[in-house]
Amino acid sequence: MPQLDPGPWFLILMFTWLIFLTIIPTKILNHVSPNEPTPVSAEKHKTETWDWPW
């Protein structure tokens, strides 16, 4: 049964993980999100209580 021979499949597995762990993350991290988050000011917003009409 040649499919049980680990020789070529182990090498394919190692090269695949090498690509997944080195090349693909660098390509993904180079993209910039079009909606960059804006920094939020440190001041608290003043909230007012709302009186119920009943």
Helices and strands as residue ranges (DSSP letters): G 2-4, H 6-18, I 19-23, H 24-29
